[in-house]
């Protein structure tokens, strides 16, 4: 970043993204066990994330536009407040179900309502964070800065499931907190970040924010952000690029299929660990966390270690990732031990670690500077859309036949490999007249 952008502010923004990702992933590692212990259908657990994902997709562009008028700091504060309030309410509702004050089904219905707060207001923070960084960096430094910022999501998805089993609380007087503990503790983390941002981050209201905009989508459960790993920052007066524009159409289709494959398989992984290892729900937290950590680490290995040294174009990144992810998802569906599940899921996540930046960069490079903002918005929508129906589809298929979501995802990725080989181009195709 430029010297004019204090390192302290960047570290603070990095921590904002990390906190959001860690809190989200920590819940995803304990929810399968919670759902089983409260006798909630597996599909109900998946719905808790699908509805908030839908609201996130709708709300993120709205808050991104509001940040231009009201300042990035104000939107970051709003997003962190939404994050903290949402997790606090989710913890209360889950605790009520654990203690038998309300039924398990009602507890999860209220939990979904709490998640809607996160989807609606938590979505204000990531676009503002990325826009603030984009506005403070030169074009030459922007890709590196946004990549480092986006990697906070990957790091958060490692830390979240890693520490979640240690955040399960016991009795507080006559009240048993239990598996609701991670929600309360990450809510406290969110409040701490809220106060820190308020005290440290400079108020940018009324200042020229610049004409740059960046967006982010819903965080995934597979070890990386489902939003753009490298999001284009661009002028406000941009060309509007449609989904069907031949320059990006192939990339949009590829992103949608790859995103659904990742969402389907990732949401079912907690249930797979419980059932394949024949564990009681309360004993499945550490094994599930281990599998998620391996997956997150594999995705980070791709994005931090392998991709920077290969210098591959976006098309090749997608093709390589599709091959690896297809093999990994198929093997995950057939795995029967903790180590085989972790290894196979890590392989799948490694593949998705290639496809995500390949899809994002390919769509961005397909258009000129004036179309970058519009394309970034399309990338956000595609990535978020995968987590609206993807988790419910995956868990629904899992309830029919345990390996089914993984086998179908693998078949879809193989089909997409053929499509990508034929349709994706390194050079942009002509725009619609």
C-alpha positions as CSV (number, residue, x, y, z in Angstrom):
1,X,0.0,0.0,0.0
2,X,1.0,3.6,-0.3
3,X,2.7,5.3,2.5
4,X,-0.3,7.5,2.8
5,X,-2.3,4.5,3.9
6,X,-1.1,3.7,7.5
7,X,-0.1,0.1,8.1
8,X,-2.1,0.2,11.3
9,X,-5.3,0.8,9.4
10,X,-4.6,-2.0,7.0
11,X,-3.9,-4.4,9.9
12,X,-7.2,-3.3,11.4
13,X,-9.1,-3.9,8.2
14,X,-7.4,-7.3,7.8
15,X,-8.6,-8.2,11.3
16,X,-12.1,-7.2,10.4
17,X,-12.2,-9.6,7.5
18,X,-10.5,-12.4,9.6
19,X,-13.0,-12.0,12.4
20,X,-16.0,-12.2,10.1
21,X,-14.6,-15.3,8.4
22,X,-13.6,-17.0,11.7
23,X,-17.0,-16.4,13.3
24,X,-18.9,-17.8,10.4
25,X,-16.8,-20.9,9.9
26,X,-16.7,-21.7,13.6
27,X,-20.5,-21.9,13.6
28,X,-20.5,-24.1,10.6
29,X,-18.2,-26.5,12.3
30,X,-20.5,-26.9,15.3
31,X,-23.9,-26.7,13.7
32,X,-24.1,-30.2,12.3
33,X,-23.5,-31.5,15.9
34,X,-26.0,-29.0,17.3
35,X,-28.6,-29.9,14.7
36,X,-28.3,-33.6,15.5
37,X,-28.4,-33.0,19.3
38,X,-31.5,-30.9,18.9
39,X,-33.2,-33.4,16.5
40,X,-33.3,-30.9,13.7
41,X,-33.4,-32.2,10.1
42,X,-30.1,-31.9,8.3
43,X,-31.8,-29.8,5.7
44,X,-32.9,-27.3,8.3
45,X,-29.3,-26.8,9.3
46,X,-28.4,-26.1,5.7
47,X,-31.3,-23.6,5.4
48,X,-29.8,-21.5,8.2
49,X,-27.0,-20.5,5.9
50,X,-28.9,-20.4,2.6
51,X,-31.3,-17.7,3.7
52,X,-28.6,-15.4,5.1
53,X,-26.6,-16.0,1.9
54,X,-29.5,-14.8,-0.2
55,X,-29.9,-11.7,1.9
56,X,-26.2,-11.1,1.7
57,X,-26.2,-11.2,-2.1
58,X,-29.1,-8.6,-2.2
59,X,-27.7,-6.4,0.6
60,X,-24.0,-6.1,-0.3
61,X,-24.4,-3.9,-3.5
62,X,-26.8,-1.7,-1.6
63,X,-24.4,-1.1,1.3
64,X,-21.5,-0.6,-1.2
65,X,-23.4,2.2,-2.8
66,X,-24.3,3.7,0.6
67,X,-20.6,3.7,1.6
68,X,-19.9,6.2,-1.2
69,X,-22.3,8.7,0.5
70,X,-21.8,7.9,4.2
71,X,-18.2,6.8,4.3
72,X,-16.4,3.5,4.4
73,X,-15.9,3.6,8.2
74,X,-19.6,4.0,8.9
75,X,-20.4,0.9,6.8
76,X,-17.6,-1.1,8.5
77,X,-19.0,-0.1,11.9
78,X,-22.5,-1.1,10.8
79,X,-21.3,-4.5,9.4
80,X,-19.4,-5.3,12.6
81,X,-22.4,-4.3,14.7
82,X,-24.6,-6.6,12.6
83,X,-22.1,-9.4,13.0
84,X,-21.9,-9.1,16.8
85,X,-25.7,-8.7,17.3
86,X,-26.4,-11.6,15.0
87,X,-24.0,-14.0,16.7
88,X,-25.2,-12.9,20.2
89,X,-28.9,-13.6,19.3
90,X,-27.9,-16.9,17.6
91,X,-26.2,-17.9,20.8
92,X,-29.2,-17.1,22.9
93,X,-31.6,-19.0,20.7
94,X,-29.4,-22.0,20.5
95,X,-28.9,-22.0,24.3
96,X,-32.6,-21.9,24.7
97,X,-32.9,-25.0,22.7
98,X,-30.1,-26.8,24.5
99,X,-31.7,-26.1,27.8
100,X,-35.1,-27.2,26.7
101,X,-36.7,-23.9,27.1
102,X,-38.0,-24.1,23.5
103,X,-38.1,-26.9,21.1
104,X,-35.1,-27.7,18.8
105,X,-37.1,-26.7,15.7
106,X,-38.2,-23.4,17.2
107,X,-34.6,-22.7,18.3
108,X,-33.3,-23.2,14.7
109,X,-36.1,-21.1,13.3
110,X,-35.1,-18.3,15.6
111,X,-31.4,-19.0,14.8
112,X,-32.2,-18.4,11.1
113,X,-33.8,-15.1,12.0
114,X,-30.6,-14.2,13.8
115,X,-28.6,-15.1,10.7
116,X,-30.8,-12.8,8.7
117,X,-29.3,-9.9,10.7
118,X,-25.9,-11.1,9.7
119,X,-26.9,-11.4,6.0
120,X,-28.6,-8.0,6.0
121,X,-26.2,-5.8,8.0
122,X,-23.0,-7.8,8.2
123,X,-22.8,-7.5,4.4
124,X,-22.0,-3.8,4.9
125,X,-18.5,-4.4,6.1
126,X,-16.5,-6.4,3.4
127,X,-17.4,-4.1,0.5
128,X,-16.4,-1.1,2.5
129,X,-13.2,-2.6,3.7
130,X,-12.1,-3.6,0.2
131,X,-13.2,-0.2,-1.2
132,X,-11.2,1.6,1.4
133,X,-8.1,-0.4,0.7
134,X,-8.6,0.1,-3.1
135,X,-9.0,3.8,-2.7
136,X,-5.7,4.0,-0.8
137,X,-3.5,2.0,-3.2
138,X,-2.1,2.7,-6.6
139,X,-3.2,0.6,-9.5
140,X,0.1,-1.2,-9.4
141,X,-0.2,-2.1,-5.7
142,X,-3.9,-2.8,-5.7
143,X,-4.0,-6.4,-6.7
144,X,-1.4,-7.3,-4.1
145,X,-3.2,-5.4,-1.4
146,X,-6.6,-6.8,-2.2
147,X,-5.2,-10.3,-2.5
148,X,-3.6,-10.0,1.0
149,X,-6.9,-8.6,2.3
150,X,-8.9,-11.4,0.8
151,X,-6.6,-14.0,2.3
152,X,-7.9,-13.0,5.7
153,X,-11.0,-15.0,4.9
154,X,-8.8,-18.0,4.3
155,X,-6.9,-17.5,7.5
156,X,-10.2,-17.0,9.3
157,X,-11.6,-20.3,8.1
158,X,-8.6,-22.0,9.5
159,X,-8.7,-20.3,12.9
160,X,-12.5,-20.6,13.3
161,X,-12.9,-24.4,13.2
162,X,-9.6,-24.8,15.0
163,X,-10.6,-22.9,18.1
164,X,-14.4,-23.6,18.1
165,X,-14.1,-27.0,20.0
166,X,-12.2,-25.1,22.8
167,X,-15.0,-22.5,23.0
168,X,-17.7,-24.9,24.1
169,X,-18.8,-23.7,27.5
170,X,-20.2,-25.6,30.5
171,X,-22.7,-24.5,33.0
172,X,-23.2,-20.9,34.1
173,X,-25.2,-21.4,37.2
174,X,-28.4,-23.3,36.2
175,X,-27.8,-22.6,32.5
176,X,-26.0,-24.9,30.2
177,X,-24.3,-23.0,27.4
178,X,-22.6,-25.9,25.7
179,X,-22.4,-25.8,21.9
180,X,-23.7,-22.2,21.9
181,X,-20.4,-21.0,23.4
182,X,-18.6,-20.2,20.1
183,X,-21.5,-17.9,19.0
184,X,-21.2,-15.9,22.3
185,X,-17.5,-15.7,22.2
186,X,-17.2,-14.6,18.6
187,X,-20.0,-12.1,19.3
188,X,-17.7,-10.7,22.0
189,X,-14.8,-10.6,19.4
190,X,-17.1,-8.6,17.1
191,X,-17.9,-6.1,19.8
192,X,-14.2,-5.7,20.6
193,X,-13.5,-5.0,16.9
194,X,-16.4,-2.6,16.8
195,X,-15.0,-0.5,19.6
196,X,-11.5,-0.7,18.2
197,X,-12.6,0.5,14.7
198,X,-14.6,3.3,16.3
199,X,-11.6,4.5,18.3
200,X,-8.8,4.0,15.7
201,X,-10.0,4.1,12.1
202,X,-10.2,7.7,10.8
203,X,-13.7,9.1,10.0
204,X,-13.9,9.5,6.2
205,X,-17.3,11.1,5.9
206,X,-17.3,14.2,3.6
207,X,-13.9,13.3,2.2
208,X,-13.2,12.3,-1.4
209,X,-13.2,8.5,-1.1
210,X,-12.1,8.1,-4.7
211,X,-13.8,6.4,-7.5
212,X,-12.8,2.9,-6.6
213,X,-15.3,0.2,-5.6
214,X,-14.7,-3.3,-4.5
215,X,-17.1,-6.0,-3.5
216,X,-17.0,-9.3,-1.6
217,X,-19.4,-12.2,-1.4
218,X,-20.5,-14.6,1.2
219,X,-17.7,-16.5,2.9
220,X,-17.6,-20.2,2.1
221,X,-17.1,-23.1,4.3
222,X,-14.5,-24.8,2.2
223,X,-11.5,-22.7,3.3
224,X,-11.6,-19.6,1.2
225,X,-13.8,-16.7,0.4
226,X,-16.6,-17.2,-2.0
227,X,-16.1,-13.7,-3.0
228,X,-13.5,-12.4,-5.4
229,X,-10.0,-13.3,-4.2
230,X,-8.7,-10.5,-6.4
231,X,-11.5,-7.9,-6.8
232,X,-11.2,-5.2,-9.4
233,X,-11.3,-1.6,-8.2
234,X,-12.6,0.8,-10.7
235,X,-14.2,4.1,-11.6
236,X,-17.8,4.8,-10.6
237,X,-18.8,5.7,-14.2
238,X,-18.3,2.3,-15.7
239,X,-19.6,0.2,-18.6
240,X,-22.5,-2.0,-17.6
241,X,-21.6,-5.5,-18.5
242,X,-24.4,-8.1,-18.6
243,X,-24.3,-11.7,-17.6
244,X,-24.8,-12.7,-21.2
245,X,-22.1,-10.5,-22.6
246,X,-19.9,-12.9,-24.6
247,X,-16.8,-11.6,-23.0
248,X,-17.8,-13.0,-19.6
249,X,-20.6,-15.4,-20.2
250,X,-18.4,-18.5,-20.1
251,X,-16.6,-17.3,-16.9
252,X,-20.0,-16.7,-15.2
253,X,-21.3,-20.2,-16.1
254,X,-18.0,-21.7,-14.9
255,X,-18.2,-19.7,-11.6
256,X,-21.8,-20.7,-10.9
257,X,-21.1,-24.4,-11.4
258,X,-17.9,-24.5,-9.5
259,X,-19.4,-22.5,-6.7
260,X,-22.3,-24.8,-6.3
261,X,-20.0,-27.8,-6.3
262,X,-18.0,-26.3,-3.4
263,X,-21.1,-25.2,-1.5
264,X,-22.8,-28.6,-1.9
265,X,-19.9,-30.6,-0.7
266,X,-18.7,-28.2,2.0
267,X,-22.1,-28.0,3.8
268,X,-22.4,-31.8,4.0
269,X,-18.9,-32.5,5.3
270,X,-19.9,-32.1,9.0
271,X,-22.7,-34.7,8.6
272,X,-20.3,-37.0,6.7
273,X,-17.8,-37.0,9.5
274,X,-20.5,-37.8,12.1
275,X,-22.0,-40.7,10.1
276,X,-18.9,-42.2,8.6
277,X,-17.0,-42.2,11.9
278,X,-20.2,-43.3,13.8
279,X,-19.8,-40.5,16.4
280,X,-22.1,-38.9,18.8
281,X,-22.7,-35.2,17.8
282,X,-20.8,-33.8,20.7
283,X,-17.8,-35.9,19.9
284,X,-17.7,-34.9,16.2
285,X,-16.5,-31.3,16.7
286,X,-12.8,-31.8,16.8
287,X,-12.8,-34.3,13.8
288,X,-15.0,-31.9,11.8
289,X,-12.8,-29.0,12.7
290,X,-9.7,-31.0,11.6
291,X,-11.2,-31.7,8.2
292,X,-12.2,-28.0,7.7
293,X,-8.7,-26.9,8.8
294,X,-7.1,-29.3,6.3
295,X,-9.4,-27.9,3.6
296,X,-8.7,-24.3,4.5
297,X,-5.0,-25.0,4.6
298,X,-5.0,-26.6,1.2
299,X,-6.9,-23.6,-0.3
300,X,-4.4,-21.2,1.2
301,X,-1.5,-23.4,0.0
302,X,-2.9,-22.9,-3.5
303,X,-3.4,-19.2,-3.2
304,X,-0.4,-18.3,-1.1
305,X,2.2,-20.8,-2.1
306,X,1.5,-22.5,-5.5
307,X,-0.3,-19.9,-7.7
308,X,2.2,-17.0,-7.2
309,X,5.1,-19.3,-8.4
310,X,3.4,-20.8,-11.4
311,X,2.4,-17.6,-13.3
312,X,-0.5,-19.4,-15.0
313,X,-3.2,-17.6,-17.0
314,X,-6.8,-17.8,-15.6
315,X,-7.9,-20.5,-18.1
316,X,-5.2,-22.8,-17.0
317,X,-5.9,-22.1,-13.3
318,X,-9.5,-23.1,-13.9
319,X,-8.6,-26.3,-15.9
320,X,-6.1,-27.5,-13.3
321,X,-8.4,-26.7,-10.4
322,X,-11.3,-28.5,-12.0
323,X,-9.3,-31.7,-12.4
324,X,-8.0,-31.6,-8.8
325,X,-11.4,-30.7,-7.4
326,X,-13.3,-33.4,-9.3
327,X,-10.9,-36.1,-8.0
328,X,-11.1,-34.7,-4.5
329,X,-14.8,-34.5,-4.3
330,X,-15.3,-38.0,-5.6
331,X,-12.8,-39.4,-3.1
332,X,-14.5,-37.5,-0.3
333,X,-17.8,-39.2,-1.0
334,X,-16.1,-42.6,-0.8
335,X,-13.9,-42.0,2.2
336,X,-14.6,-44.0,5.4
337,X,-11.9,-42.9,7.9
338,X,-11.0,-39.5,9.4
339,X,-7.7,-39.4,7.6
340,X,-9.1,-40.4,4.2
341,X,-12.0,-37.8,4.6
342,X,-9.5,-35.1,5.5
343,X,-7.1,-36.0,2.7
344,X,-9.8,-36.1,0.1
345,X,-11.5,-32.9,1.3
346,X,-8.1,-31.2,1.3
347,X,-7.5,-32.3,-2.3
348,X,-10.9,-30.9,-3.3
349,X,-10.2,-27.6,-1.5
350,X,-6.9,-27.4,-3.2
351,X,-8.7,-27.6,-6.5
352,X,-11.2,-25.0,-5.5
353,X,-8.2,-22.8,-4.4
354,X,-7.2,-22.8,-8.1
355,X,-10.6,-22.3,-9.6
356,X,-11.6,-19.3,-7.5
357,X,-8.9,-16.8,-8.4
358,X,-8.9,-18.2,-12.0
359,X,-12.6,-17.5,-12.4
360,X,-12.2,-14.0,-10.8
361,X,-9.2,-13.0,-12.8
362,X,-10.6,-14.4,-16.0
363,X,-13.8,-12.4,-15.8
364,X,-11.9,-9.3,-14.9
365,X,-9.3,-9.6,-17.7
366,X,-12.1,-10.2,-20.2
367,X,-13.2,-6.5,-20.2
368,X,-11.5,-3.2,-20.2
369,X,-11.0,-0.8,-17.3
370,X,-14.4,0.8,-17.8
371,X,-16.2,-2.6,-17.2
372,X,-14.3,-3.7,-14.1
373,X,-16.9,-2.4,-11.6
374,X,-19.8,-4.1,-13.3
375,X,-17.9,-7.4,-13.7
376,X,-16.8,-7.3,-10.0
377,X,-20.5,-7.0,-9.1
378,X,-21.4,-10.0,-11.3
379,X,-18.6,-12.1,-9.7
380,X,-20.0,-11.2,-6.3
381,X,-23.6,-12.2,-7.3
382,X,-22.4,-15.5,-8.8
383,X,-20.4,-16.5,-5.8
384,X,-23.1,-15.5,-3.4
385,X,-25.8,-17.3,-5.4
386,X,-23.9,-20.6,-5.1
387,X,-24.5,-20.4,-1.3
388,X,-28.2,-19.7,-1.6
389,X,-29.3,-23.1,-2.9
390,X,-26.0,-25.0,-2.9
391,X,-26.0,-26.0,0.8
392,X,-29.6,-27.1,0.8
393,X,-29.1,-29.1,-2.4
394,X,-26.0,-30.7,-1.0
395,X,-27.6,-31.7,2.3
396,X,-30.8,-32.9,0.6
397,X,-28.8,-35.2,-1.7
398,X,-26.9,-36.4,1.3
399,X,-30.1,-37.4,3.1
400,X,-31.0,-39.5,0.0
401,X,-27.6,-41.2,-0.3
402,X,-24.5,-40.1,1.6
403,X,-22.0,-40.1,-1.3
404,X,-24.5,-38.5,-3.7
405,X,-23.6,-34.8,-3.3
406,X,-19.9,-35.5,-3.8
407,X,-20.4,-37.8,-6.8
408,X,-22.8,-35.3,-8.5
409,X,-20.4,-32.4,-7.7
410,X,-17.5,-34.4,-9.2
411,X,-19.6,-35.2,-12.3
412,X,-20.5,-31.5,-12.7
413,X,-16.8,-30.5,-12.4
414,X,-15.8,-33.0,-15.1
415,X,-18.6,-31.6,-17.4
416,X,-17.4,-28.1,-16.6
417,X,-13.8,-29.2,-17.5
418,X,-15.0,-30.0,-21.1
419,X,-17.0,-26.7,-21.2
420,X,-14.0,-24.7,-19.9
421,X,-11.6,-26.3,-22.4
422,X,-13.9,-25.2,-25.3
423,X,-15.4,-21.9,-24.1
424,X,-13.0,-20.1,-21.9
425,X,-10.5,-17.9,-23.7
426,X,-7.3,-16.2,-22.7
427,X,-8.2,-13.2,-24.9
428,X,-11.4,-11.2,-24.5
429,X,-14.1,-11.8,-27.1
430,X,-15.9,-8.8,-28.7
431,X,-18.5,-7.0,-26.7
432,X,-22.2,-6.9,-27.7
433,X,-22.9,-4.1,-30.1
